[in-house]
Amino acid sequence: MLRIILSFIVCFIASTFVYGQTITNVSPNSGTQETLSLPITITGSGTNFTSATSTLVQINGTNGSSLPVLSINSVTPTSVSLDIAVPNTAWVGSHTVKVYDQSVGNFISLTNGFTVIAMLELDAPQLAKLNLYPNPTNGELNIELPNNLENAKLIIFDQMGQIVLEENLNATNGKLFTTNINHLSTGVYVVRLLGNNNTSESRLIKK
């Protein structure tokens, strides 16, 4: 019986050692579209990143796309420093950061570890205008949607380029999408609609 108990304790300790690896930090944890090269550092706890290469570090968007890894600059068991690109076609929003761990023999990941920020209206004046009302608004917001909308995303940015609201939309939403932004502070925002291979946006004033 004692031998069984000791075996159980050894297995428990071993499994804790093997599966206790986590990614604890990504710095910086965001980047703006059209960034040609961005140095970031991924830090882990209890990890063994020594085999990390450009193919064994992934930053994946929720749509299945990945940010390009340009180079691996330095690697230790608990950190990886690398350069990535954030192209203008990069998926806007949260990305999962994944690094291959030599001890586990598989990737470990950090959900929402990196965020891609879209270019603001001033940086992309060629975008079509998005029809929305009332503007200014005290809270309720109506947004006109194009026909046959598929796999679209509505994003509202503050003046710092941070995402403050994000909604996935499709044809079931009809031609008008209504939401409430009472929780947002008074100020100027950019409302952007990405879908149907097109992008439109407008400035919004929250009273």
LUMNU-192797 format. One line per 8 residues: number of its first residue (from 1); for each residue x, z, y of N, C-alpha, C. Coordinates in Angstrom, 3 decimals, decimal comma. Atoms other than C-alpha are relative to their C-alpha. Example, Ala and Ser with C-alpha at 12.3 -4.5 7.8 and 13.67 -1.06 7.14 Angstrom:
BEGIN
1 = 0,890 0,000 -1,190 12,300 7,800 -4,500 0,900 0,000 1,200; -0,820 -0,060 -1,190 13,670 7,140 -1,060 -0,770 0,730 1,090 .
This chain:
BEGIN
1 = 0,828 0,000 -1,204 0,000 0,000 0,000 0,870 0,000 1,265; -0,897 -0,055 -1,151 2,850 0,883 2,369 0,644 -1,359 0,247; -0,623 1,312 -0,134 4,471 -2,474 1,626 -0,960 -0,988 0,666; 1,013 0,894 -0,580 1,217 -4,288 2,543 -0,147 0,263 1,493; 0,150 -0,364 -1,406 0,913 -2,347 5,788 1,200 -0,481 0,811; -1,194 0,447 -0,696 4,523 -3,078 6,730 0,013 -1,513 0,174; 0,054 1,463 -0,079 4,030 -6,779 5,952 -0,966 -0,440 1,101; 0,990 0,314 -1,028 0,958 -6,844 8,195 0,581 0,225 1,394 .
9 = -0,593 -0,305 -1,304 2,872 -5,198 11,048 1,035 -1,055 0,377; -1,021 1,017 -0,260 5,761 -7,677 10,711 -0,647 -1,315 0,407; 0,694 1,254 -0,315 3,345 -10,641 10,729 -0,629 0,064 1,384; 0,635 -0,160 -1,316 1,543 -9,256 13,779 1,031 -0,132 1,116; -1,058 0,075 -1,006 4,797 -8,797 15,701 0,514 -1,423 0,127; -0,503 1,372 -0,011 5,976 -12,264 14,723 -0,961 -0,932 0,704; 0,993 0,872 -0,630 2,721 -13,911 15,773 -0,079 0,278 1,492; 0,020 -0,330 -1,420 2,810 -12,057 19,071 1,175 -0,635 0,714 .
17 = -1,190 0,589 -0,599 6,321 -13,294 19,723 -0,153 -1,504 0,160; 0,094 1,451 0,004 5,511 -16,892 18,837 -1,070 -0,488 0,955; 1,137 0,516 -0,741 2,146 -17,204 20,584 -0,233 0,727 1,322; 0,174 -0,701 -1,260 2,722 -14,983 23,630 0,535 -0,767 1,186; -0,587 0,782 -1,072 4,250 -17,785 25,690 -1,077 -0,479 0,977; 0,939 0,465 -1,012 2,532 -18,628 28,969 0,761 -0,618 1,171; -0,487 0,492 -1,288 3,119 -20,669 32,108 -0,584 0,913 1,065; 0,456 -1,002 -0,958 2,938 -18,140 34,920 -0,103 -0,527 1,429 .
25 = -0,001 0,438 -1,398 3,588 -20,177 38,070 0,476 -1,447 0,105; -0,457 1,341 -0,378 3,937 -23,674 39,510 0,187 0,013 1,512; -0,285 -0,071 -1,432 5,601 -23,936 42,915 0,751 -1,255 0,474; 1,331 -0,188 -0,578 4,446 -25,708 44,968 -1,066 -0,412 -1,007; 1,071 0,287 0,953 1,084 -25,933 43,220 -0,987 -1,035 0,516; 0,856 1,077 -0,493 -0,338 -28,838 45,248 0,859 -1,073 0,645; -0,683 1,112 -0,644 0,648 -32,235 46,625 -1,012 -1,001 0,509; 0,898 0,961 -0,632 -0,911 -34,933 48,798 0,258 -1,403 -0,534 .
33 = -0,143 1,390 0,410 -1,577 -38,504 47,707 1,021 -0,726 0,877; -1,035 0,811 -0,659 1,144 -41,037 48,642 1,285 0,786 0,245; -1,278 -0,708 -0,039 3,941 -38,499 48,113 0,942 -0,653 -1,006; -0,889 0,761 0,874 6,847 -40,531 46,725 0,789 0,897 -0,940; -0,778 -0,912 0,835 8,824 -37,550 45,439 -0,260 1,428 0,449; 0,297 -1,403 -0,310 7,892 -33,868 45,246 0,706 0,890 -1,015; -0,663 -0,931 0,922 10,230 -31,225 43,742 -0,901 1,201 -0,281; 0,775 -1,174 0,379 8,372 -28,521 41,810 0,759 0,786 -1,068 .
41 = -0,591 -0,856 1,028 9,364 -25,611 39,576 -1,119 0,642 -0,802; 0,964 -0,604 0,914 7,376 -24,489 36,545 0,666 1,196 -0,658; -0,565 -1,236 0,531 7,980 -20,895 35,460 -0,865 0,523 -1,131; 0,725 -0,531 1,147 7,054 -19,352 32,125 0,414 1,420 -0,324; -0,314 -1,343 0,489 7,038 -15,980 30,385 0,051 -0,046 -1,523; -0,170 0,029 1,452 8,380 -15,583 26,852 0,170 -1,387 -0,565; -0,047 1,407 0,388 8,991 -19,324 26,733 1,392 -0,440 -0,437; -1,259 0,655 0,341 11,672 -21,618 25,385 -0,134 -1,469 0,378 .
49 = 0,166 1,353 -0,539 11,659 -24,735 27,585 1,256 -0,853 -0,160; -1,308 0,642 -0,004 15,194 -25,798 26,628 -0,038 -1,459 -0,441; 0,071 1,389 0,443 14,014 -29,080 25,078 -0,801 -0,868 0,955; 0,862 0,723 -0,930 11,977 -30,135 28,121 0,681 -1,275 0,504; -0,442 1,280 -0,552 12,393 -33,814 29,078 -1,166 -0,577 0,797; 1,043 0,600 -0,830 10,394 -36,173 31,281 -1,258 -0,330 -0,796; 1,168 0,271 0,838 8,110 -36,910 28,326 -0,624 1,275 -0,557; 0,496 -1,261 0,542 7,687 -33,250 27,396 -0,496 0,940 1,096 .
57 = 0,667 -0,702 -1,096 6,376 -32,153 30,796 -1,117 -0,909 0,491; 1,148 0,812 -0,377 2,891 -33,361 31,702 -0,840 0,730 1,044; 0,938 -0,529 -0,999 0,596 -32,872 34,702 -1,204 -0,930 -0,024; 1,120 0,866 0,347 -2,797 -34,209 33,672 -1,252 0,328 0,805; 1,267 -0,164 -0,692 -5,937 -34,758 35,729 -1,153 0,100 -0,978; 1,163 -0,155 0,875 -9,405 -34,050 34,365 -0,553 -1,339 -0,458; 0,456 1,321 0,425 -9,982 -37,817 34,099 0,929 -0,617 -1,041; -0,911 0,496 1,028 -7,121 -38,180 31,609 1,269 -0,633 0,544 .
65 = -1,208 0,586 -0,581 -4,540 -39,591 34,048 1,092 1,056 0,143; -1,142 -0,905 -0,130 -1,071 -38,108 34,520 0,811 -0,359 1,242; -0,913 0,246 -1,107 1,240 -37,699 37,503 1,367 -0,393 -0,552; -1,312 0,428 0,494 4,577 -39,512 37,051 1,065 1,076 0,172; -1,165 -0,888 -0,055 7,564 -37,300 36,222 1,224 -0,878 0,258; -1,110 0,858 -0,387 10,520 -38,865 38,025 1,314 0,440 -0,627; -1,252 -0,501 0,550 13,321 -36,604 36,815 -0,129 1,481 -0,321; -0,155 -1,422 0,311 14,133 -33,261 35,210 1,328 0,436 0,597 .
73 = -1,208 -0,370 -0,724 16,625 -31,509 37,464 0,759 1,167 -0,637; -0,652 -1,119 0,680 17,301 -28,245 35,618 -0,985 0,643 -0,958; 0,835 -0,602 1,036 16,028 -26,440 32,544 0,634 1,301 -0,463; -0,390 -1,252 0,638 16,256 -22,830 31,378 -1,116 0,365 -0,969; 1,093 -0,374 0,914 14,240 -21,087 28,658 -1,301 0,349 0,719; 1,221 -0,451 -0,679 11,789 -19,816 31,297 -0,338 -0,796 1,256; 0,347 0,785 -1,176 11,789 -22,513 33,983 0,447 -1,446 -0,161; -0,343 1,416 -0,062 11,832 -26,255 34,551 -0,146 -0,450 1,443 .
81 = 0,054 0,581 -1,329 12,690 -27,860 37,884 0,006 -1,516 -0,135; 0,159 1,434 0,165 11,594 -31,464 38,253 -0,521 -0,630 1,272; 0,583 0,769 -1,088 10,582 -34,201 40,680 -1,169 -0,801 -0,557; 1,153 0,791 0,399 7,112 -35,754 40,429 -0,404 -0,889 1,161; 0,599 0,840 -1,034 5,295 -38,491 42,338 -1,500 0,248 0,007; 1,452 -0,106 -0,140 1,756 -38,233 43,683 -0,463 -1,299 0,663; 0,362 1,300 -0,592 0,632 -41,869 44,151 -1,354 0,042 0,697; 1,274 0,031 -0,728 -2,288 -42,901 46,340 -1,188 -0,165 -0,931 .
89 = 1,080 0,129 0,982 -4,296 -43,554 43,161 -0,152 1,261 -0,855; 0,046 -1,220 0,818 -3,719 -40,033 41,796 -1,381 0,634 0,055; 1,288 -0,678 0,094 -6,803 -38,171 40,623 -0,025 1,200 0,939; 0,108 -1,087 -0,973 -7,932 -35,840 43,415 -0,648 1,213 -0,650; 0,547 -1,227 0,562 -8,479 -32,244 42,333 0,983 0,686 -0,933; -0,827 -0,854 0,853 -7,207 -29,890 39,666 0,658 -0,770 -1,138; -0,752 0,571 1,115 -4,580 -30,815 37,073 0,493 1,132 -0,911; -0,564 -0,927 0,967 -3,403 -29,063 33,912 1,492 -0,281 -0,172 .
97 = -1,455 0,125 0,157 0,361 -28,428 33,689 0,365 0,373 -1,434; -0,368 -0,216 1,397 1,834 -28,715 30,177 1,511 -0,188 -0,171; -1,431 0,081 0,297 5,396 -28,055 28,985 0,188 0,273 -1,486; -0,283 -0,196 1,421 6,727 -28,382 25,449 0,882 1,231 -0,197; -0,742 -1,215 0,309 7,928 -25,048 24,041 0,679 -0,159 -1,356; -0,785 0,222 1,215 10,710 -25,290 21,466 -0,357 0,997 -1,095; 0,302 -1,024 1,001 9,778 -22,021 19,732 -1,368 -0,215 -0,637; 1,349 0,234 0,510 6,097 -22,853 19,401 -0,082 -1,318 -0,758 .
105 = 0,086 1,321 0,594 6,727 -26,484 18,498 -1,210 -0,770 0,494; 1,170 0,654 -0,568 3,903 -27,573 20,772 -0,007 0,244 1,512; 0,122 -0,199 -1,434 2,824 -27,760 24,400 -0,724 1,313 0,295; 0,792 -1,088 -0,567 1,732 -24,680 26,314 -0,464 -0,476 1,367; 0,605 0,592 -1,188 -0,472 -25,271 29,328 -0,531 1,053 0,960; 0,613 -0,809 -1,053 -1,769 -23,837 32,585 -1,091 -0,839 0,647; 1,126 0,713 -0,585 -5,246 -25,036 33,531 -0,056 0,264 1,496; 0,049 -0,097 -1,464 -5,674 -25,710 37,257 1,343 0,425 0,588 .
113 = -1,331 -0,394 -0,460 -1,933 -25,330 37,655 0,502 -0,802 1,183; -0,440 0,848 -1,108 -1,590 -28,158 40,176 -1,206 -0,738 0,557; 1,121 0,669 -0,659 -3,952 -29,731 42,720 0,507 -1,166 0,830; -0,295 1,169 -0,833 -3,793 -33,218 44,200 -0,974 -0,020 1,172; 0,794 0,028 -1,224 -5,021 -33,370 47,803 -0,071 -1,429 0,509; 0,183 1,364 -0,497 -6,463 -36,614 49,158 0,511 -0,132 1,426; -0,363 0,279 -1,377 -5,247 -38,257 52,337 -1,231 0,179 0,876; 1,113 -0,196 -0,912 -7,417 -37,304 55,296 -0,362 -1,294 0,711 .
121 = 0,527 1,200 -0,650 -9,435 -39,775 57,327 0,988 -0,610 0,979; -0,951 0,519 -0,967 -6,775 -40,055 60,027 1,103 -0,801 -0,673; -1,053 0,698 0,739 -4,340 -41,216 57,355 -0,533 -1,211 -0,738; 0,596 1,108 0,736 -6,798 -43,689 55,829 -1,173 -0,576 0,784; 1,087 0,459 -0,859 -8,795 -45,296 58,672 -0,741 -1,212 -0,537; 0,629 1,193 0,521 -9,648 -48,341 56,552 -1,204 0,306 -0,893; 1,076 -0,345 0,915 -12,190 -46,437 54,442 -1,366 -0,244 0,636; 1,361 0,237 -0,475 -15,867 -47,351 54,718 -0,651 1,320 0,399 .
129 = 0,657 -1,191 -0,485 -18,148 -44,932 56,523 -1,057 0,463 -0,990; 0,991 -0,621 0,872 -20,234 -42,542 54,435 -1,157 0,511 0,858; 1,169 -0,415 -0,769 -23,778 -41,974 55,697 -0,447 1,393 -0,445; 0,436 -1,362 0,289 -24,685 -38,296 55,920 -0,715 0,579 1,219; 0,774 -0,623 -1,089 -27,077 -36,165 57,956 -0,594 1,319 -0,506; -0,297 0,045 -1,433 -27,756 -33,962 59,792 1,479 0,247 0,271; -1,403 -0,162 -0,375 -24,402 -34,049 61,530 0,098 0,064 1,521; -0,401 -1,283 0,602 -23,678 -31,529 63,018 -1,113 0,624 -0,851 .
137 = 0,949 -0,674 0,869 -25,337 -29,293 60,443 0,230 1,509 0,023; -0,088 -1,457 0,130 -26,118 -25,614 60,121 0,242 0,431 -1,442; -0,170 -0,353 1,407 -25,890 -25,761 56,330 -0,444 -1,097 -0,945; 0,496 1,046 0,903 -28,074 -28,368 54,626 0,649 -1,333 0,333; -0,686 1,278 -0,190 -26,381 -31,716 54,103 -0,577 -1,031 -0,953; 0,506 1,118 0,782 -27,879 -35,019 52,896 0,992 -1,145 0,053; -0,994 1,072 0,088 -25,580 -37,794 51,696 -0,623 -1,186 -0,724; 0,539 1,203 0,606 -26,731 -41,356 51,007 0,999 -0,557 -1,014 .
145 = -0,850 0,479 1,089 -25,387 -42,706 47,704 -0,269 -1,482 -0,270; 0,207 1,415 0,340 -24,852 -46,349 46,677 -0,752 -0,140 -1,315; 0,715 0,276 1,245 -26,807 -47,975 43,861 0,960 0,010 -1,188; -0,750 0,065 1,268 -25,661 -47,706 40,221 1,305 0,792 0,057; -1,182 -0,847 -0,123 -23,269 -44,868 40,953 0,442 0,498 -1,374; -0,525 -0,422 1,297 -21,004 -44,090 37,972 1,304 0,771 0,197; -1,241 -0,789 0,024 -18,372 -41,391 37,449 0,579 0,202 1,398; -0,432 -0,194 -1,387 -18,229 -40,607 41,156 0,304 1,469 0,261 .
153 = -0,344 -1,363 -0,388 -16,871 -37,556 42,885 -0,176 0,137 1,512; 0,165 -0,334 -1,408 -17,905 -36,031 46,197 0,911 1,168 0,328; -0,973 -1,023 -0,355 -15,200 -33,996 47,914 -0,090 0,279 1,495; -0,053 -0,393 -1,401 -15,225 -32,047 51,180 1,317 0,722 0,239; -1,295 -0,571 -0,354 -11,882 -31,205 52,809 -0,108 0,731 1,333; -0,100 -0,631 -1,305 -11,129 -28,765 55,587 1,106 -0,690 0,800; -0,966 0,661 -0,869 -8,771 -29,607 58,466 1,435 0,114 -0,496; -1,322 -0,135 0,595 -5,782 -28,488 56,389 0,166 -0,882 -1,225 .
161 = -0,058 0,862 1,174 -6,607 -30,980 53,645 -0,310 0,697 -1,297; 0,353 -0,749 1,201 -7,736 -28,286 51,212 -1,430 -0,331 -0,430; 1,334 0,280 0,524 -10,722 -28,990 48,951 -0,844 1,260 0,084; 0,900 -1,148 -0,133 -13,630 -26,696 49,826 -1,287 -0,191 -0,788; 1,167 0,273 0,842 -16,360 -28,399 47,779 0,273 -1,254 -0,806; -0,235 1,138 0,889 -16,247 -30,779 44,818 -1,168 -0,127 -0,968; 1,156 0,242 0,857 -19,184 -32,345 42,943 0,184 -1,320 -0,745; 0,027 1,241 0,767 -19,338 -34,917 40,130 -1,393 -0,603 0,082 .
169 = 1,278 0,673 -0,203 -22,097 -37,494 40,716 -0,103 -1,232 -0,888; 0,255 1,247 0,719 -23,706 -40,381 38,808 -1,380 -0,515 0,380; 1,258 0,649 -0,357 -26,823 -42,560 38,832 -1,191 0,950 -0,061; 1,126 -0,931 0,117 -29,052 -39,607 37,864 -0,256 0,754 1,298; 0,187 -0,666 -1,284 -28,524 -38,221 41,375 -0,872 -0,804 0,964; 0,820 0,829 -0,865 -30,568 -41,114 42,814 0,775 -0,521 1,196; -0,628 0,573 -1,184 -29,885 -42,506 46,275 0,311 1,032 1,071; -0,249 -1,042 -0,994 -29,685 -39,169 48,082 0,441 1,274 -0,701 .
177 = -0,509 -1,250 0,533 -27,598 -36,129 47,287 -0,086 1,063 1,084; 0,168 -1,086 -0,965 -28,477 -32,856 48,998 0,751 1,230 -0,488; -0,725 -1,212 0,331 -26,248 -29,810 49,074 -0,042 0,939 1,200; 0,010 -0,988 -1,073 -25,789 -26,692 51,176 1,414 0,525 0,210; -1,362 -0,438 -0,307 -22,573 -25,720 52,939 -0,017 1,233 0,907; 0,082 -1,237 -0,786 -23,686 -22,398 54,438 1,251 0,855 -0,123; -1,158 -0,850 0,252 -20,610 -20,780 52,882 1,240 -0,445 0,769; -1,169 0,494 -0,718 -18,232 -22,931 54,963 0,022 0,524 1,434 .
185 = -0,164 -0,479 -1,364 -16,847 -21,736 58,272 -0,310 -1,110 0,999; 0,218 0,978 -1,055 -17,665 -23,427 61,559 1,269 -0,824 0,213; -1,161 0,851 -0,195 -15,408 -26,428 62,068 -0,274 -1,437 -0,377; 0,086 1,419 0,324 -14,697 -30,075 61,323 0,520 -0,210 -1,419; -0,352 0,277 1,391 -14,565 -31,358 57,735 -0,008 -1,511 -0,238; 0,046 1,385 0,448 -13,993 -34,664 55,963 -0,753 -0,047 -1,320; 0,790 0,170 1,215 -16,583 -35,703 53,371 0,369 -1,344 -0,603; -0,462 1,240 0,647 -15,307 -38,280 50,879 -0,729 -0,225 -1,314 .
193 = 0,655 0,400 1,249 -17,116 -40,151 48,089 0,867 -1,025 -0,694; -0,795 0,916 0,809 -15,018 -41,773 45,358 -0,844 -0,449 -1,179; 0,793 0,507 1,117 -16,855 -44,043 42,915 -0,226 -1,487 0,103; 0,269 1,436 0,048 -17,704 -47,583 41,819 1,154 -0,821 0,575; -1,204 0,679 -0,468 -14,114 -48,645 42,566 0,037 -0,116 1,523; 0,031 0,026 -1,458 -14,701 -47,823 46,213 0,065 1,426 0,524; -0,079 -1,309 -0,626 -14,129 -44,955 48,608 -0,592 -0,070 1,397; 0,561 -0,075 -1,347 -16,108 -43,972 51,690 0,063 1,447 0,462 .
201 = -0,101 -1,357 -0,513 -15,919 -40,978 53,988 -0,472 0,069 1,446; 0,391 -0,238 -1,386 -17,071 -39,472 57,276 0,401 1,421 0,386; -0,241 -1,351 -0,514 -16,278 -36,512 59,472 -1,336 0,746 0,083; 1,183 -0,864 -0,043 -18,724 -33,620 59,364 0,304 1,219 0,857; -0,145 -1,189 -0,829 -19,229 -30,863 61,912 -0,933 1,083 -0,530; 0,783 -1,158 0,447 -20,381 -27,479 60,580 -0,142 0,954 1,186; 0,260 -0,893 -1,145 -22,042 -25,408 63,324 0,007 1,465 -0,430 .
